[in-house]
Amino acid sequence: MGEKSKKGGWCGWIIVLIVAAAAAGAIVVLVMKKHKDSSSDAASGASEKKYGDALKIAMQFFDVQKSGKLVNNKIPWRGDSAIKDGSQEKLDLSQGMFDAGDHMKFNFPMAYTATVLSWAILEYGDQMKGVGQLEPAQDSLKWITDYLINCHPKDNVLYIQVGDANADHKCWDRPEDMTEARPLIQINASTPGTEVAAETAAAMAAASLVFKSKNSGYSSNLLKHAKQLFTFADRYRGTYSENIPEVATYYNSTGYGDELLWAASWLYHATGDQTYFDYATGKNADSFGNFGNPTWFSWDSKLAGTQVLLSRVSFFNSKVSNSDTLQEYRKTAEAVMCGLLPKSPTATSSRTDSGLIWITQWNALQHPVASAFLAVVYSDYMRTSKTEKMTCDGNEYTPSDLRKFAMSQANYVLGDNPAKMSYLVGYGDKYPQYVHHRGASIPTDADTNCKEGWKYLDSTEPNPNVATGGLVGGPFLNETYIDSRNNSIQGEPTTYNSAVIVGLLSGLVSTSSVVQSFT
């Protein structure tokens, strides 16, 4: 009995020690988990702050690019410019934005800028508001749409360009001082330009949703113009760069079918009118949809954007979600996403060694940033609709995978790259100092004209003014960057680049659901 008691006591102590060890282990695991979670939360918070800070920078380039009589000007080296634009036709075309480092107003990419900026506001307005950028975004959008309204004086007339590109590019001067002629180019029933009219319709339809609760009268006016322009674009079909050859040098169009589908999709969102849905999913989809073939989203190609935008209908509108054609849009949108994900079996090989999507040498960053914007939008559609996964050639991927890809592209732009520099001007400690931008390169007190300003292009001194928020063209395929003012291939920021980087950063400011309806 005594021995048994002794043995039992020894076993009891063993049990006590085992329990104690297990409890201690559990505490360690719990503490480690909490530490890991808190570290993860801290990292997430730091990333979100980074994107918010970058968004505040990126938004400023729209102010840098504004034409006309400036209101509440926040850029100290900018002033009123192009005040008389349009006066030869008794129109006020003074507003809008300059395209890039020059003084041209090219409406095809400018309207795309307005459409994408509208889309970003509609999806991520709350995130913008959280970092104080919603009102600046709306103001910049209205600066463009005010101009676009004035460019459309009659149902079948749309002015699509202000300035002579050849004459403009023979000058190096500040926009405030330019004296060169500012001719106008229009499209009409006898000289159609379907893609520009349709893109402008898309911009106005999307913007009408942005201003619907803020300024209902203005919203209604935008929608009226959008409907008229869509009818004009569809009824009088023709490629603008074929009918007006001089525009092909800078913004040549590869076709107008994508813009028609894009505009119809935005008009459907803006009106709820089944006619526009039927247009986008009927015979025009058969003609222009290019289903099953992923494409790159850009100022010239809207198919990928249309596929993602109509996927929103598939995710959130049960009344039409069973449409076979709508499902084709969504399948192709997912094919686009599968091509972007680096570990997908169908991943594109068009990347740098560090993982940046790289399609073209000129303005290389437009494609990765636009692609990342679509990826974060699609990931949020999945997250909001509680769609846990999508399949790429048998492999499954989650909304988080898409978000990680989008973050990788944004991080590259912001400095996580071999050059260890930010390609967003004004962000971080190291960014381009010799940006190809006339206004930024010339001191505000310089007395120059068209010809005398060229010395500032060739100057070895850094730009005296910072083109804050400009997203430059970016690296070559070998991930090098030559910071030279004469290097317009890599060093020229564009307004449409700003639209996609603003959209991307807004989507990354925080992880949250998107609204299920824009109205």
C-alpha positions as CSV (number, residue, x, y, z in Angstrom):
1,M,0.0,0.0,0.0
2,G,2.8,2.4,0.9
3,E,4.7,1.5,-2.3
4,K,1.6,1.9,-4.3
5,S,1.0,5.3,-2.7
6,K,4.6,6.3,-3.4
7,K,4.3,5.3,-7.1
8,G,1.0,7.0,-7.4
9,G,2.5,10.2,-6.0
10,W,5.3,10.0,-8.5
11,C,3.0,9.6,-11.4
12,G,0.8,12.4,-10.1
13,W,3.8,14.7,-10.2
14,I,4.6,13.7,-13.7
15,I,1.1,14.5,-14.7
16,V,1.3,17.8,-13.0
17,L,4.5,18.6,-14.7
18,I,3.1,17.6,-18.1
19,V,0.0,19.7,-17.6
20,A,2.1,22.6,-16.5
21,A,4.5,22.2,-19.5
22,A,1.5,22.1,-21.9
23,A,0.0,25.2,-20.3
24,A,3.3,27.0,-20.6
25,G,3.6,25.9,-24.2
26,A,0.1,27.1,-24.9
27,I,0.9,30.4,-23.3
28,V,4.1,30.7,-25.4
29,V,2.1,29.9,-28.6
30,L,-0.6,32.3,-27.7
31,V,2.0,35.1,-26.9
32,M,3.8,34.3,-30.2
33,K,0.5,34.3,-32.1
34,K,-0.5,37.6,-30.5
35,H,3.0,39.0,-31.3
36,K,2.7,37.8,-34.9
37,D,-0.8,39.2,-35.2
38,S,0.2,42.5,-33.8
39,S,3.3,42.6,-36.0
40,S,1.1,41.8,-39.0
41,D,-1.4,44.5,-38.0
42,A,1.5,47.0,-37.5
43,A,2.9,46.1,-40.9
44,S,-0.5,46.4,-42.5
45,G,-1.1,49.8,-40.8
46,A,2.3,51.0,-42.0
47,S,1.6,49.9,-45.5
48,E,-1.8,51.6,-45.5
49,K,-0.3,54.8,-44.2
50,K,2.4,54.6,-46.9
51,Y,-0.3,54.4,-49.6
52,G,-2.3,57.2,-48.0
53,D,0.8,59.4,-48.0
54,A,1.6,58.5,-51.6
55,L,-2.0,59.2,-52.6
56,K,-1.8,62.8,-51.2
57,I,1.3,63.3,-53.4
58,A,-0.2,61.7,-56.5
59,M,-3.3,63.8,-56.4
60,Q,-1.3,67.0,-56.7
61,F,-0.2,66.4,-60.3
62,F,-3.7,67.1,-61.5
63,D,-3.2,70.6,-60.1
64,V,0.1,70.8,-61.8
65,Q,-1.6,70.1,-65.2
66,K,-4.6,72.4,-64.9
67,S,-5.2,74.8,-67.8
68,G,-7.2,78.0,-67.6
69,K,-7.9,80.6,-64.9
70,L,-6.9,78.7,-61.7
71,V,-9.1,78.6,-58.6
72,N,-7.5,78.0,-55.2
73,N,-4.2,77.3,-56.9
74,K,-2.1,75.1,-54.7
75,I,1.0,74.9,-56.9
76,P,3.1,78.0,-56.3
77,W,4.9,77.9,-59.7
78,R,1.7,77.6,-61.7
79,G,-0.5,80.4,-62.9
80,D,-3.3,81.1,-65.4
81,S,-2.7,79.8,-68.9
82,A,-4.5,79.1,-72.2
83,I,-7.3,81.6,-71.2
84,K,-8.3,82.1,-74.9
85,D,-8.5,78.5,-75.9
86,G,-11.6,78.0,-78.0
87,S,-12.2,81.7,-78.6
88,Q,-12.0,81.4,-82.3
89,E,-15.2,79.3,-82.2
90,K,-16.7,81.4,-79.5
91,L,-16.2,78.6,-77.0
92,D,-14.5,78.5,-73.6
93,L,-12.1,75.6,-73.8
94,S,-9.7,77.2,-71.3
95,Q,-10.0,74.5,-68.7
96,G,-9.1,70.8,-69.0
97,M,-5.6,69.6,-68.4
98,F,-2.4,69.5,-70.3
99,D,-1.5,66.0,-71.5
100,A,2.0,65.6,-70.2
101,G,5.2,67.8,-70.2
102,D,3.8,69.7,-73.1
103,H,0.8,72.1,-73.5
104,M,-1.4,70.0,-75.6
105,K,-5.0,69.1,-74.8
106,F,-5.6,65.6,-76.3
107,N,-9.1,64.7,-75.5
108,F,-8.8,61.0,-76.1
109,P,-6.5,60.3,-73.2
110,M,-8.0,63.2,-71.2
111,A,-11.4,61.7,-71.3
112,Y,-9.9,58.3,-70.3
113,T,-8.3,60.1,-67.3
114,A,-11.8,61.4,-66.3
115,T,-13.4,58.0,-66.7
116,V,-10.7,56.2,-64.6
117,L,-10.7,59.0,-61.9
118,S,-14.5,58.7,-61.7
119,W,-14.2,54.9,-61.3
120,A,-11.7,55.3,-58.5
121,I,-13.9,57.8,-56.7
122,L,-16.9,55.5,-57.0
123,E,-15.1,52.5,-55.7
124,Y,-12.9,54.1,-53.1
125,G,-14.4,57.4,-52.2
126,D,-14.5,56.5,-48.6
127,Q,-10.9,55.6,-48.6
128,M,-10.1,58.9,-50.3
129,K,-12.1,60.8,-47.8
130,G,-10.3,59.1,-44.9
131,V,-7.0,60.7,-46.0
132,G,-8.6,64.0,-47.1
133,Q,-8.4,63.4,-50.8
134,L,-12.0,62.9,-51.9
135,E,-12.7,66.6,-52.4
136,P,-9.5,67.2,-54.3
137,A,-10.3,64.2,-56.6
138,Q,-13.8,65.6,-57.2
139,D,-12.5,69.0,-58.0
140,S,-9.9,67.7,-60.4
141,L,-12.5,65.6,-62.1
142,K,-14.9,68.6,-62.5
143,W,-12.0,70.6,-64.0
144,I,-11.9,68.1,-66.8
145,T,-15.7,67.5,-67.2
146,D,-16.4,71.2,-67.3
147,Y,-14.0,71.4,-70.3
148,L,-15.5,68.3,-71.9
149,I,-19.0,69.8,-71.7
150,N,-17.8,72.9,-73.5
151,C,-16.2,70.7,-76.1
152,H,-19.6,69.4,-77.0
153,P,-21.6,72.4,-78.3
154,K,-23.9,70.4,-80.6
155,D,-25.2,66.8,-80.6
156,N,-22.9,65.7,-83.4
157,V,-20.0,68.0,-82.9
158,L,-17.2,67.3,-80.4
159,Y,-13.9,69.2,-80.2
160,I,-11.2,66.7,-79.5
161,Q,-7.9,68.6,-79.5
162,V,-6.6,72.1,-78.6
163,G,-3.2,73.0,-80.0
164,D,-1.0,72.1,-82.9
165,A,1.2,69.2,-81.7
166,N,3.9,70.0,-84.2
167,A,4.1,73.7,-83.4
168,D,3.7,73.0,-79.7
169,H,6.6,70.6,-79.6
170,K,8.9,73.1,-81.3
171,C,8.7,75.3,-78.2
172,W,10.0,75.0,-74.7
173,D,8.2,77.5,-72.6
174,R,6.0,77.8,-69.5
175,P,2.2,77.4,-70.2
176,E,1.7,80.8,-68.6
177,D,3.9,82.4,-71.3
178,M,3.0,80.5,-74.5
179,T,2.2,82.5,-77.5
180,E,1.9,79.8,-80.2
181,A,-1.4,79.4,-82.1
182,R,-4.0,77.1,-80.5
183,P,-6.0,75.6,-83.3
184,L,-8.9,73.3,-82.7
185,I,-9.8,69.9,-84.1
186,Q,-13.3,68.6,-84.1
187,I,-15.2,65.4,-85.1
188,N,-18.7,65.5,-86.6
189,A,-21.1,63.5,-88.7
190,S,-18.9,63.9,-91.9
191,T,-15.6,63.4,-90.0
192,P,-16.4,60.9,-87.3
193,G,-14.2,59.7,-84.4
194,T,-16.1,57.0,-82.7
195,E,-13.5,56.2,-80.0
196,V,-13.1,59.8,-78.8
197,A,-16.9,60.4,-78.7
198,A,-17.5,57.1,-76.9
199,E,-14.7,57.6,-74.4
200,T,-16.1,61.1,-73.7
201,A,-19.5,59.6,-73.2
202,A,-18.0,57.1,-70.8
203,A,-16.3,59.9,-68.8
204,M,-19.5,61.9,-68.5
205,A,-21.6,58.9,-67.6
206,A,-19.1,57.8,-64.9
207,A,-18.8,61.4,-63.6
208,S,-22.5,61.8,-63.5
209,L,-22.5,59.1,-60.8
210,V,-19.8,60.9,-58.9
211,F,-21.8,64.1,-58.7
212,K,-25.3,62.6,-58.4
213,S,-25.7,63.3,-54.7
214,K,-23.3,66.2,-54.5
215,N,-24.7,68.3,-57.4
216,S,-27.7,66.7,-59.0
217,G,-28.2,69.4,-61.7
218,Y,-24.6,69.1,-62.9
219,S,-24.9,65.3,-62.8
220,S,-28.0,65.4,-65.0
221,N,-26.3,67.7,-67.5
222,L,-23.3,65.3,-67.7
223,L,-25.7,62.3,-68.3
224,K,-27.5,64.3,-71.1
225,H,-24.2,64.9,-72.9
226,A,-23.1,61.3,-72.3
227,K,-26.3,59.9,-74.0
228,Q,-26.0,62.3,-76.9
229,L,-22.3,61.5,-77.4
230,F,-22.9,57.7,-77.3
231,T,-25.6,58.0,-79.9
232,F,-23.2,60.2,-82.1
233,A,-20.4,57.7,-81.6
234,D,-22.5,54.7,-82.5
235,R,-24.4,56.2,-85.4
236,Y,-21.5,57.8,-87.2
237,R,-18.8,55.2,-86.9
238,G,-15.2,55.9,-87.9
239,T,-11.7,55.7,-86.4
240,Y,-10.6,59.2,-85.5
241,S,-6.9,58.7,-86.3
242,E,-7.8,57.5,-89.8
243,N,-10.2,60.3,-90.5
244,I,-7.9,62.9,-89.0
245,P,-4.3,61.6,-89.8
246,E,-2.5,64.3,-87.9
247,V,-3.6,63.0,-84.6
248,A,-2.1,59.6,-85.2
249,T,1.4,60.6,-84.3
250,Y,0.7,60.9,-80.6
251,Y,-2.5,59.0,-79.8
252,N,-3.3,56.7,-82.6
253,S,-6.3,54.5,-82.1
254,T,-6.3,50.7,-82.7
255,G,-10.1,50.6,-83.0
256,Y,-13.3,51.9,-81.5
257,G,-15.2,48.7,-80.6
258,D,-13.8,48.6,-77.1
259,E,-14.8,52.2,-76.4
260,L,-18.4,51.5,-77.6
261,L,-18.7,48.6,-75.1
262,W,-17.0,50.7,-72.4
263,A,-19.3,53.6,-72.8
264,A,-22.4,51.4,-72.9
265,S,-21.3,49.7,-69.7
266,W,-20.9,53.1,-68.0
267,L,-24.2,54.3,-69.3
268,Y,-25.9,51.2,-67.9
269,H,-24.4,51.8,-64.5
270,A,-25.5,55.5,-64.7
271,T,-29.0,54.9,-65.9
272,G,-30.0,51.3,-65.2
273,D,-31.5,51.4,-68.7
274,Q,-31.6,47.8,-70.0
275,T,-31.0,49.2,-73.5
276,Y,-27.3,49.9,-72.7
277,F,-26.9,46.5,-71.0
278,D,-28.4,44.8,-74.2
279,Y,-26.0,46.9,-76.3
280,A,-22.9,45.7,-74.3
281,T,-24.1,42.1,-74.2
282,G,-25.7,41.7,-77.6
283,K,-24.3,41.6,-81.2
284,N,-21.8,44.4,-80.4
285,A,-20.2,42.1,-77.8
286,D,-20.0,39.4,-80.4
287,S,-18.2,41.9,-82.7
288,F,-15.9,43.6,-80.3
289,G,-15.8,41.6,-77.0
290,N,-12.7,39.4,-77.9
291,F,-13.8,37.0,-75.2
292,G,-11.2,34.6,-73.8
293,N,-8.3,36.8,-74.9
294,P,-6.8,38.9,-72.1
295,T,-5.7,42.4,-73.1
296,W,-3.9,45.3,-71.4
297,F,-5.9,48.2,-70.0
298,S,-4.8,51.6,-71.3
299,W,-6.0,54.9,-72.9
300,D,-6.3,53.1,-76.2
301,S,-7.7,49.7,-75.0
302,K,-10.7,49.5,-72.7
303,L,-11.6,45.8,-73.0
304,A,-10.0,44.7,-69.8
305,G,-11.6,47.6,-68.0
306,T,-15.0,46.8,-69.5
307,Q,-14.7,43.2,-68.5
308,V,-13.9,44.1,-64.9
309,L,-16.7,46.8,-64.8
310,L,-19.3,44.3,-66.1
311,S,-18.1,41.7,-63.7
312,R,-19.3,44.1,-61.0
313,V,-22.8,43.5,-62.5
314,S,-22.2,39.7,-62.4
315,F,-21.2,39.9,-58.8
316,F,-23.9,42.2,-57.5
317,N,-26.9,42.3,-59.8
318,S,-28.9,39.1,-59.5
319,K,-31.5,40.3,-62.1
320,V,-29.0,39.9,-65.0
321,S,-26.2,37.9,-63.5
322,N,-27.3,34.8,-65.4
323,S,-26.7,36.4,-68.8
324,D,-24.4,34.1,-70.8
325,T,-22.6,37.0,-72.3
326,L,-22.1,38.7,-68.9
327,Q,-20.5,35.5,-67.7
328,E,-18.1,35.7,-70.8
329,Y,-17.1,39.1,-69.6
330,R,-16.4,37.8,-66.2
331,K,-14.5,34.8,-67.4
332,T,-12.3,37.0,-69.5
333,A,-11.8,39.4,-66.6
334,E,-10.6,36.4,-64.6
335,A,-8.3,35.4,-67.5
336,V,-6.8,38.9,-67.2
337,M,-6.3,38.4,-63.4
338,C,-4.8,35.0,-64.0
339,G,-2.3,36.5,-66.4
340,L,-1.3,39.0,-63.7
341,L,-0.7,36.7,-60.8
342,P,3.0,35.7,-60.9
343,K,2.5,32.1,-59.7
344,S,-0.5,31.4,-62.0
345,P,0.0,28.7,-64.7
346,T,-1.1,31.3,-67.2
347,A,1.0,34.2,-65.8
348,T,2.4,36.6,-68.4
349,S,6.1,36.5,-68.9
350,S,6.1,40.2,-69.7
351,R,7.8,41.2,-66.4
352,T,11.2,42.6,-65.2
353,D,13.4,40.3,-63.1
354,S,11.9,42.1,-60.0
355,G,8.4,41.3,-61.0
356,L,7.1,44.6,-62.5
357,I,4.7,44.1,-65.4
358,W,6.6,45.5,-68.4
359,I,5.0,45.8,-71.8
360,T,6.5,48.7,-73.6
361,Q,9.6,50.9,-73.4
362,W,7.7,54.2,-73.8
363,N,5.9,55.1,-70.6
364,A,6.5,51.6,-69.2
365,L,4.6,52.2,-65.9
366,Q,1.2,52.8,-67.4
367,H,0.5,49.1,-67.9
368,P,1.6,47.7,-64.5
369,V,-0.2,50.4,-62.6
370,A,-3.4,50.1,-64.7
371,S,-3.3,46.3,-64.3
372,A,-2.8,46.6,-60.6
373,F,-5.7,49.0,-60.3
374,L,-7.9,46.4,-62.1
375,A,-6.6,43.7,-59.8
376,V,-7.4,45.5,-56.6
377,V,-10.9,46.4,-57.9
378,Y,-11.6,42.8,-58.9
379,S,-10.2,41.5,-55.5
380,D,-12.6,43.8,-53.7
381,Y,-15.5,42.6,-55.9
382,M,-14.7,39.0,-54.8
383,R,-14.2,40.0,-51.2
384,T,-17.5,42.0,-51.0
385,S,-19.5,39.2,-52.7
386,K,-17.9,36.6,-50.4
387,T,-16.4,34.9,-53.5
388,E,-13.5,33.0,-51.8
389,K,-11.5,31.9,-54.9
390,M,-11.1,31.9,-58.6
391,T,-9.4,29.2,-60.7
392,C,-6.5,29.7,-63.1
393,D,-6.0,26.6,-65.2
394,G,-6.8,24.3,-62.2
395,N,-5.0,26.3,-59.5
396,E,-7.1,28.3,-57.0
397,Y,-6.3,31.9,-56.0
398,T,-8.0,34.3,-53.5
399,P,-8.8,38.0,-53.3
400,S,-5.7,38.3,-51.1
401,D,-3.5,36.9,-53.9
402,L,-4.8,39.7,-56.2
403,R,-4.2,42.3,-53.6
404,K,-0.7,41.1,-53.0
405,F,0.0,41.5,-56.7
406,A,-1.4,45.0,-56.7
407,M,0.7,45.9,-53.7
408,S,3.8,44.6,-55.4
409,Q,3.4,46.9,-58.4
410,A,2.6,49.9,-56.1
411,N,5.6,49.1,-53.9
412,Y,7.8,49.0,-57.0
413,V,6.6,52.4,-58.1
414,L,7.2,53.8,-54.6
415,G,10.8,52.6,-54.3
416,D,11.0,48.9,-53.8
417,N,13.0,48.3,-56.9
418,P,16.6,47.8,-57.9
419,A,17.2,51.5,-58.4
420,K,15.9,52.2,-54.9
421,M,14.0,55.2,-56.1
422,S,10.4,56.4,-56.3
423,Y,9.0,56.9,-59.7
424,L,6.3,59.1,-58.1
425,V,7.7,62.6,-58.2
426,G,7.8,64.1,-54.7
427,Y,7.4,60.8,-52.8
428,G,10.3,59.5,-50.7
429,D,13.9,60.6,-50.4
430,K,14.9,59.7,-53.9
431,Y,12.9,60.5,-57.0
432,P,13.6,61.9,-60.5
433,Q,15.0,65.4,-60.5
434,Y,15.1,66.1,-64.2
435,V,11.5,65.4,-65.1
436,H,10.6,66.1,-68.8
437,H,8.1,68.8,-68.0
438,R,8.4,72.4,-69.4
439,G,6.7,74.2,-66.5
440,A,8.8,72.3,-63.9
441,S,12.1,73.0,-65.7
442,I,11.8,76.8,-66.1
443,P,12.1,79.2,-63.2
444,T,9.0,81.2,-62.6
445,D,10.9,84.5,-62.9
446,A,12.5,83.6,-66.2
447,D,11.7,85.8,-69.2
448,T,11.4,83.3,-72.0
449,N,9.5,82.8,-75.2
450,C,9.0,79.8,-77.5
451,K,12.6,79.5,-78.6
452,E,14.6,81.0,-75.7
453,G,13.3,78.4,-73.2
454,W,15.3,75.5,-74.8
455,K,18.3,76.3,-72.7
456,Y,16.3,75.0,-69.7
457,L,15.7,71.7,-71.4
458,D,19.5,71.3,-71.8
459,S,20.4,72.7,-68.4
460,T,22.5,70.4,-66.1
461,E,20.7,71.8,-63.1
462,P,17.8,69.8,-61.5
463,N,14.3,71.2,-62.2
464,P,13.7,74.4,-60.2
465,N,10.1,73.4,-59.7
466,V,8.9,70.0,-58.6
467,A,6.1,68.3,-60.7
468,T,4.7,66.9,-57.5
469,G,2.7,63.7,-58.0
470,G,3.8,63.0,-61.6
471,L,4.2,59.4,-62.4
472,V,7.1,59.3,-64.8
473,G,7.5,56.7,-67.6
474,G,9.6,54.4,-65.5
475,P,12.4,51.8,-66.0
476,F,13.7,50.0,-69.0
477,L,13.3,46.2,-69.1
478,N,16.7,45.9,-67.4
479,E,15.3,48.1,-64.6
480,T,17.6,51.0,-65.2
481,Y,16.4,54.6,-65.3
482,I,18.3,57.6,-66.9
483,D,17.3,60.7,-65.1
484,S,17.7,63.2,-67.9
485,R,15.3,66.0,-69.0
486,N,15.9,64.9,-72.6
487,N,14.8,61.4,-71.8
488,S,11.1,61.8,-72.5
489,I,10.7,58.0,-73.0
490,Q,11.3,57.4,-69.2
491,G,11.0,60.8,-67.7
492,E,7.8,62.4,-68.9
493,P,4.8,62.2,-66.6
494,T,1.3,62.0,-68.1
495,T,-2.1,63.0,-66.7
496,Y,-3.6,59.6,-67.5
497,N,-0.8,57.9,-65.6
498,S,-2.0,59.9,-62.6
499,A,-5.5,58.6,-62.9
500,V,-4.5,55.0,-62.6
501,I,-1.9,55.5,-59.8
502,V,-4.6,57.5,-57.9
503,G,-7.0,54.6,-58.4
504,L,-4.5,52.0,-57.3
505,L,-3.3,53.9,-54.2
506,S,-6.9,54.6,-53.2
507,G,-7.7,50.9,-53.3
508,L,-4.8,50.1,-51.1
509,V,-5.4,52.7,-48.4
510,S,-7.5,50.2,-46.5
511,T,-9.0,46.8,-46.9
512,S,-12.7,47.1,-47.0
513,S,-15.8,46.2,-49.0
514,V,-16.9,48.2,-52.1
515,V,-20.5,49.4,-52.5
516,Q,-22.7,47.0,-54.4
517,S,-24.3,49.7,-56.5
518,F,-23.0,53.1,-57.6
519,T,-26.5,54.6,-57.4
